[in-house]
Amino acid sequence: MKDSKITPRITETAKGLWVVYVILTALCGISLYGVGMEPWDAMMHAFSVMGLGGFSSKDASLGHFDSLDIELVVIFFALLAGINFSTHFLAFSQRSLRAYLADIEAHYFLGILALSILALSVYLWPEAIYADFLTTLRYVGFHSVSLATSLGFATTDYVQWPLFGQLWILFLGSFVACSGSAGGGIKMMRAVVLYKQVSRELTRAMHPRGLQTVRFGGTVIPDQVLHAILGFMFIYVVSIVAMTLLMVATRLDIITAFSAVVACLNNTGPGLNLVGPATTYAVLTDLQTWVCTWAMLLGRLEIFTLLVLLAPGFWRS
């Protein structure tokens, strides 16, 4: 990502990405206005959706509007915000959808989301939480996209779902969003490359003399990139475990502690139990709030950027 260029100069790239962001935000706002939102609400939610920030002007989040049309618009633009903005730039500049067809990461992004929505809908349907399958599909689809992209909007209290469903949509926010998008988590590209690396190690165990490479979209991934991803994943998991233990040490229950740390590290927003969509993080103590604040900083700066600033060697160099 850092070595690839979509224009000859970095300033042109930055301007191009800003233009794409502004155009998509404007289209989102116009679409929300067109399906019934007031102009102020439409503008505010458009910025929130395209930035995947999750801020709403209503206490009940998007559930205040109780509108399927608004939810569909939000889902569509949240999916766009979860895709690499370089892909949008290429599609705009080339005036073609071929850029999306060529983006392998976007295929994984949309495919995993589609399978998750279908599987969770089938899983929740027999629980009779909602009136029928289509209603179940509506709420599962919205919240799967909302948490996977780290948007964080809610239209119902999904804490009423079985714990498996809650944990699954929470974990979607850990890896589904694409690199170069507005989403949080480790990003889909790292997750896919890590999976391929595990597969390579299994093949090596069976065929020690075989020459195995890790490829992504036809490109061979260098070993130094694989090592960087493994190091990132290690510190990511260690951060979750350490901060969860610290939260539990403050007498917070394990579900609330774990989900709050995961949601904050992935910049998702709502967690589970005491910090679910029907409540806020105001229930936490000052110490617990500081832990969540640190988790949000780590996640938004992708961990290493912040940890490097704290390393003594950085200031001596």
N, C-alpha and C positions, 0 to 999 in steps of 0.2 A: 504493500500500500504506500509506504513512504517513498519507495523508489520509482513508482509509476507516475507518469505525467499525462494529463489529458489536454494540456495546452503547453506551448513552448516556455511560457513564463509563469512563475508562481502567482504573480499579481493578476494575470489574466484568468488563471484557474480560480482564484479566490472570487474575482468579480463574477465569473460564470456561475459558480455555485451559489453566490448570493442572489443572482438574478433568478435562478431556478427556485430557490427557497421562497423568494418574494412572490413569484408567479403562483406557486403551489399554495402558499398561504392565502393569497387573494382569491384563488379559485375555491378553496375550502370555505372561506368566509362567505362568498357569494352563494355557494351551495347550501350552507347552513341557513342563510337568510331565505333562500328559495324554498326550504322545506319547513319554514315556520318560526325560526328564531328571530327575536328582535335584533336590530342592527348592532347594538352594543354587545349583546350576548354572542352574536355570530362572530364579531371581530375578535372578542376575547377568547372564545373557544377555538377559533381558527389558529391564533398564535399558539395556544396550548396544545392543539392536536399536532401541528407540523413540527413543533419543538419537542413533542412527546413529554410535555411538562406535567400534564394532568391537573392543572389549576382550573377550577370552575368558579363561576360567579354565584353558584347556588350551593347551599349547604348539603343538599341531597345529590350533589354531583350531576351527572347527566340524567340520573333517574328522575330529577325534577320535571323534565319535559315529557317523559313517558311516551316517546314518539319513535316508532320503528324507522321512519324515514330519516330522522336525525341520527339514529344509531347506525344506519347503513352508510350514511355520508361519513360519519366519524370512522367507521371501520375501513372504508375505502382510502381515506386520506392518512389514517394511521398506518396502513399497509405501505403506502407510498413513502411515509416518513421512516419506515423501518427498513427500506431498501437503500443501498448505497447511493448517495446523491451524485456521485460521478456517473452512475448509470443513467440517472435522470438527465444530467447535463449532455451526455452523448446522445440520448434519445431526442432531446430538444434540438441540439445542434445539427444532427443528421436528419431530423424530421422523419424518424423511423422508429418502429418498435423493435428493431433487430437488436438493439443494445440490451433489452430485457431478456431476449431469447439467448443471448450470448453470456449473460450473467449467471454462472452456475450457482453462486451463493444465493441468489434470489430464488432459484428453483428449490433449493433445500428449504429456504425460509417459508415459501408459500406451501410447499408440500408437507412439511412437518406440521404447520398450522392447520391445514385442511384435514390431515389425518387425526390430529388431536381433537379438533372440533367434532368430527364425526364419531370418534371413539368415545369421547366424554358424553356426548349427547345420548348415544346408545346405552352407556353405563348409567346415566342419571334418569333416563326415561322410566324404568321400572320403579324407581323410588317415589314416583308420583309427587315430586316437589312442585311441578308445574302442570297445567291442565292437560296439555297434549305434547306430542313430539315436536311440532313446529315451534311452540313456545319454549320448550327446552332448548331446541337448536338456536333460537334467537338469543337467549341469555348466555348459553355456553359459548356461542360464536363471538358475541360482543366481549365477554370477559376474557376469553382466550386471547383475542387480538389485543385487548387493552393491556393485559399484564405481560404478554409476550413481547410487545413492542416497548414496554415500560411507560405506556401512556398513563395508566393508573386511574382512568375514569371507571365509575361503577354505576349500574342501573338497578342492582338488587343485592341483597346480602348473601354473597356466595359462601359465607361461613355456615349457612344452613345446609350446604351440600355435604355428602359423606367426605371424610377426611382425605381420601384418595384423590377426589376431584379437586379439592382445595390445594393440595400439595402439587398436583400436576400443573395447574395453571400458574402456581407460584414459581415452579422450576422452569417453566417455559421462558420466563423473564431472565433466566440465567444465561441463555445461549442463543435464542432464536434470532434476535435482531442482527442485521447485516453490518459488517464493518463499513465505516464511512457513512453511517446513518446517524439519526438523532437518538437511537435507542441505547439502552444500557446493557449490562451483562458482559460476558466474555466474548460475544459476537459469534455468529454462525461459522465464519471462516475458521476461527481457532478450534471450534468444536469438531468440525468435519476433519480438519487436519489431524487433530488429536485422535479421533476415531481411526483414521487411516494409519496413524503411527502404531496404535495398539494392534491393529490387524497385521501390520508388517512384523511386529515383534512375535506374534503368534506364528506367522509363517516362518520366521527365522528359527523359532524353537523346533519346528518340524523339519525344516530344510536349512541347516546351519550354513551350508556352502552356497546357497542360492543368493543371487544379487537382487535385492528388493529396493524399490524406490517408492517414495510417497509423492503422488501427483494430485494436483488440484486444477481441474479444468484443462488437463493436458500439459500443465507446467510442473516440472519436477521441483519439489520443495527442498531447498538446501538444508543440510544438517543444522547449521547455526540457527535457522528459523525454527526448526523443530525443537531445538534446545531452549530457545527463547519462550516458545509456547509452553513447554513442559515446566519451565521455571515460573511462568506467569500462573499456570494452573495450580502449582504447588502453593504459591503465596496466596492465591485466591481462596483455596480450601482452608489453609491455615488461618486466614483472616476470619472466615466464617466461624470456624471452630473456636478460636480464641475469643472473639467478641460474643458469641453465644454463651460460652462458659462465664464470661464476665457478667452478662445480663442475668444469667441464672443465679450467680452468686449474690445478686442484689434482691433475691427472693421473687424473681419473676418466673412464671411458669414456662416450661420448655417450649411449648408451641408458640406462645407469644414472643419469647426471646429469639428463637430460631427464625421465625418468619419475619420479625422486625429487622433482624440483621441482614437476611437475604434480600428483603424488599429494599432496604436502604442501600446496600452494596450494589444492587442492580438498578437503583434509582427507579424502582417500580411504583412506589407510593404505598398503597394499602397492603397490609400483611394478613395475618390470621388471628383468630381469637380476640384478644383485647385491642388489637390494632387493625381489625378488619375494616371493611368498607363502611360498616354502619357506625363506626366510632372514629376517633382520631388518636394521634400520638400524645395528646394532652394527658392521657392516663399515666404516662411514664414519669418517673422521678427525674430530677435534674441530671443525676449521673447517667441514668439510662438514656436520656435525651442526648447527652454529650457523646455517648458511645455510638448512637445512631447518626449523629452529625459527622463523626469521624468516618463511619462506614460510607456515608453519602459522598464525602470528599474522596475517599479511596476509589469508590466505584466510578465517579464521574471523571476522575483524572487517570483511570485505569491503573491504579495501584503504584506501578513503578515510578511514575512521574512524581508522585507525592513522596514516596519512600526515598527516592534519590535526593530530594531536597533536605531530608533529615540525616543523610549520611555525612559524617565528618569529612570524608574524603572529597566530597563535592565542593566544600567551601575552601579546602586547601588547594584545589587544582586551579 
